[in-house]
Amino acid sequence: MPQHHYDLILAGGGLANGLIALRLKRDRPEFRMLVLEQENRPGGNHTWSFHDSDLNTEQHAWLAPLIECRWPRHRVIFPDRERLLQGGYASLFSSTFAHALEDALGDTLWVNTTIASLAPDRVTLEDGTQLTANAVIDGRGPAPSPHLCLGYQAFLGQEIRLAAPHGLEEPVLMDASLAQGDGYRFVYVLPFTADTLLIEDTHYVDQPVDDAAQLRDNIHAYAKANGWQMDEVLREEHGVLPITLAGDFDAFWDEANGQPRSGLRAGLFHPTTGYSLPHAVRLAERIAGLADLSAASLFAAIRDEAKREWRQQGYFRLLNRMLFLAGSPSQRWRVMQRFYGLPDGLIERFYAGRLTALDKARILVGKPPVPLGEAIRVARRSTPSQLQLFSQRESTSSRKRP
């Protein structure tokens, strides 16, 4: 066997590949595995969260050592609605995740390692090192594709120590009772301790704009408006999550040319919220249970997992098109305000991606929060080419209006 040959190489040490590595270490410790991470630690700089109803009992038990904070309730706030929901919510930190990977993997975790190219059975590093494996999984985050039509959830968050206790007992998942702008905007608040908070300024936008200074100003203004005196910024995180409007699933996977993928690169995330942790947990379980972990077997299994999710998510892509394309961007908050007037169980199933036929009908029944004609027009566009043509016509039409 060549010196640098492995059973499996995981390209990227983010959430999806990290969970695959941890699961394989637990269930198949004899497996020769290597994780390659470009930064100096795996996991990046993130806070990953999920709802209790997103995972089953066994999944909760497996993930429990990584969880930093749990809350039995969460709150949402809109101009005309404020609601406390009883569903549990939990968060894990990338620092804890990194420790777990470092402890489990030891010298089979290579950090500060840049990949020049990869294939289903090999990786070439920037320094020319050649690595071979029975399979390589590419988990290096989302990659542009002409076969997906996307909106974006762009955010910047700061973990802040306050001069005095904040008084919050539960997370605020959405506070949209503030100035909107060119898309749906809300502030997301997680109370970690009595005097520390994560405050994220979040925007659902057609194209993300890099304006970190403005987002920081927004966070400071939000803290001041709530009477919180900021003592110290402990950490800052930012990101852009894809929100799927339409796509050609088969073409998207054909362009992979047999390369196994994971996480956002495989399209495994909630199409409306961008949450990816439940999908990463399910994928790690599935991979660890495969008898054959060759590249061809992994590609087929991951594609099958993504296909199952894609079929279940068609309704969510419809809702996304209505959110992004029907009505004024500054009025998108009305869609979410109306949604949070629905029953608790429906909201839980929405976040878990398990809506029933009755749920789907219930979401759309009644007076729509966007213009009906525009909603019908965008609902009929389900492929990237149809949406591109629709957007071009809308742009031309708006230029002709007086």
N, C-alpha and C positions, 0 to 999 in steps of 0.2 A: 504494500500500500504506500502511495506517495506520502511524503512527510506532511504535506498540507491538504490531506484528503479527510473529509468529514462525512458523517451521515447526513447532516443538515447544516446549512449556513443560513442564518437570519440576517438579512441586509437591513440595518436600521434597528435601533434599540428603543423604539417608541412603545406605546401602550400595547398594540396588537401583537407585535413580535415578542415583547417582553412577557406577556401573558402566555404565549405559546411556549416560550422557553421555560417559564416557571412550571407550567403544567407537565411538560415533557420531563423535566428534572424530577418532578414528584412521581409520575406514573411510569417512566421508562428511564431510570437513572443510568443504564448502560449505554444509552444513546450518545454518540459522539457528535457534539453540537458546538457551533461557534456563532457568536453574536458580534456583529460589526457596527460600531457606533461612531459617527463623525465627530460628535462633541466630546468633552472631557468626562461626561457622565451620561448614562442612559436616561431615558424618560423626559428629557428636556426640562422646561420650566412651566409646569401646568398644574391645574387643579381639575381632576376628573370627578364628575358627580353623576348620580343616577337615582332614580326613584326605587323604593323598595319593591314595587310591583314589577319592575323590569327583570328581576332575577327570580329563579326558583330557590327552594330551601337549600339544596346542595350547592348551588352557585354562591349563595350568601355565605355558607360555611367556608367554602374554599377561599373566598375573597376577604373574609373577616380580618385576617392579620394585617392586611394592607390599609384598612379603613382608619381614618383619623378622626372624623366627626360624623355624628348621626343626629338627626332631629326627627321627632315624631310628626311634625307638622311643617307646612310652608305657606307663604302668603303671596298674593298677587295684588297689585294696585293699578287701577286705571282711572281716568278722569271721572267716570260715572259708575265705578264699581270697585270695591275692595273686598277681598275674600280670603278667609283662612281655610286651607284644605288640610284634611287629616292624614293624607298619605305621607309615609316616611320618606326621608331624603338623606343621602349619605355622600361623603366626599373622601377622596384619597389624594395625597400630595405626591408630586413627582419625586420629591426628596426621599420619602419613605419607599416608593417604588424602586428608586435607584439603589438604595441600601439592600433591598430584597434581592435584586438581580446581581449585585456585586457579591453578596454572600453566597448565593446559589451557584453562580457561574465561575467565580474565581478567575483563573487565567484563560478561560474560554470566552471571556468578554473582552474584546479589543476596543478600546476607546481611542479618540483622536486618530481615527482610521478613515481615510477618504477612499471611496470606491470610484474607480475610473470607468469600469463597465462590468456588466454581469449578464449571465445567461442562466437557463434553467439548471445547469449543472456546474457552473464555474463563476468565479469572481476574479477580476483583475483590480488590484489596488493602485493607487496613484503612484506609488514607488516602484511599480512593476511586479510586485509579488503576485504569483498565480496561486489561487486556491481552488480546489475541486471538491465536489460533494455529490452525493446521490441526488440532492435537491437543494435549490436556493429559493428562499421566499423573500420577495421584495416588499418591504414594509416601510418605505422611506417617505410616506406621506402622499398626498394627492398629486397627480400629474395632469397637465392639460390634455384634453381629448376633444376632438371635433364631434364626438358621438354623444356628448353630454351637454345639455343646456342648463346652466347654473345661475342661481343668485348666490349671495354671500352673507354670512353672519360674521361681521368684523367686530373685534372687541379689544379693549385694553383694560386691564385690571391692576389694582394696587392693593397689596396687603398692608394694612395700616394699624399702627398702635395709637390708641387715643389717650388723651390726657385724663379721661374719666370713663367709667363704664358706659356702654352705649345703650343698654336697656333692652336690646332685641332678644327675644326668646326663640325665634325661628328664622330661617332664611326668607328673604324676599326674592323670589325667583324672577319676578318682573315688576318693576315700578315704571309704568309708562305714563304717569301723571306729570309729565314734563314736556318741554319743547321738543318737537319731533324733528323736522328737517326733511332730507331727501331719502326717506325710508322709515321703516318702523324702528323706533329707538326706545330702549328701556335700560334701567339700571338694575343690576343683579347684585345682591348683597348676601354674603355668608358670614355669620357671626361665629368665629372660631373659639374665642375665649371672651371673658367679660369685657375686655378692653381692646380686642383685636378684631378686625373686619377685613374681608376681601370685598372691595367695591369694583364692579366692572361696568364700564359704559359700553353698551352693545348696540349695534346697528345692523338691521337687515337691509342690504343695499344691492343695487344692480351691479355696481363695481366698487370694490373697496378703495378708499382713499387713505393714503398714509399721512395722517395728521395727528401724530401722537401727542403733540403739545396741546392741541385743543381737547383731546380726550382726557388728558391729565387735568386740565382746567375744569372740565365737566365733573370729574370725580371730586375735586376739591370743593367745587360749588355745591355739589350734592351733600357732601359731609357738612358743610357750613349750614345749609338749609335745614338739616336735621339736628342742628345744635351740637355736632360732634367736633371737638377741637383735635386736630391731627397733631400727634406728637412726633411720629416717625414713620416713614415709608420703609417697611421691612423687605418688600419684594415687589417686583412688577412683572406681569406676564401679558402677552398679547398674542393674537392669532386671527386667522381667517378660516372659517369653516364653510365647506360647500353646502349649498341648499339646492337639491335637485328639482328642476322644473320639468324636464323631459329628457329622453335619451333613447338610444338604440343599443339595447343590451348586448345583442350578439356582435355587433360591430365593435363595441367597446372591448369585449373580451377577445375578439379576433385579433385586435391590434397588440395584444399581449404576447402573441406568438408562443404560447405554451409556457410563459413565465408565471409561476405561482406568485400571487400577490396576497397582501393582507391589509387590514385596516382601511383607512381612507383610500388608499391606492386601489383596493379591490371594490370600492363603492360600498363598503359595509359600515353604514352609519344611518341614523334616523334622518330621513330626507327633509324633515321640517325643522327639527331642533338642532341637528348636527351632533347629537350625543352618539358616541361610538363605543362606550365601555360595554354595554350589554352584548353588542355584536362581537366584540373582541373576546369576551368570555365564552360565548357559544362557539366561536371558531376554534379557540384553544382546546376546548373539550373535544370537538370533532376531530381535530388533527391528532391529538393524543390517543384517540381511539382507533385510528386507522391501522390496519395490519400492514399495508404497503405505503411506505413513505418515500417512494420515488418521486421524481419531478412530475411525471405524467399523472400519477395517482393524486398527488397533492393539487395539481392544477385542476383536475376533474372535480375533486371534492370541494375545493374552494369556489370554483365556478358554480357548482351545484348549489352551494350555500348562498352565494350571491344571487343566483337565479330565483331561489325560493323567496329571498327577501324582496327582490325586485317585483315579483308578482304580487306580493302582499302590499307593496308600497305604492301601487298605482293611484289609489285614492289620495294619498298624501301628496303626490306630485300634482294632482289636480288642485288640491287646496293651495299648494305653493304658487301655482300659476295665478290663481285668483288673488293671492296675497300680493304677489309682485307685479302683476300685469293688469289687474282690473281696478280702476280707480286711481286717485291721486296718491303718490308716495307718502305725503304728509298725513294721509288718512288711514294708513294701513293698520294703525293701532285699533281701529274700530273692529276689525276682523277678530283680533285676539280678545278684545273686551267682550265681544259677543260669545266667543268660545268659552270663556271662563264663567259664563252664566249657566253652563250645562251641568248635568249631574256628576258627582264625584267619580263614580265608577267609570263613566265614559271618559273622563279626563285621564284617569289612570290607564285605561286601555289605549288611549291615544298615545301617551308617552311610551308605552310598552310596544306600540306598533301592532296591537291585536284588536282593532276595531271590528265589531260585528256589523252585519248588514243593517240592523236597526240603528246602531250608532251612526253609521254613515248617513242614513236618511235624516236622523235627528239633527246632525250638524248643519245640514243644508235647508231644513224646513224653516218656514217663516220668512220674515222680511230680511233680505240679504244685506250685509253691511257694506257691500260694494254695488255699483250700478249693475242692474240685472243684465242689460245687453252686453256689456263688456265681459261679465262673468261667463255668459254663454259662449261668447266668441273665443275666449282663452281656453275654456274647457275643451273645445273641439280640437285644439292644437296639442298633440301629444308626442311629436317628434321634433328634434332640433331644427330640421329644415322648415317645418311648418311654423315653428315659433320665430325663426329668423325672418321668414317672409312676412309674418304677422307684424313683427317689430318694424320692418322696413316700411310697410304700408302705414302703420301708425305714425312713424316719424314723418313720412311724406304728407300725411293728412294734417298733422299738427302744424307743419310749415305753411300750409295753404289757408289755415284758419286766420281770420282777421284779428 
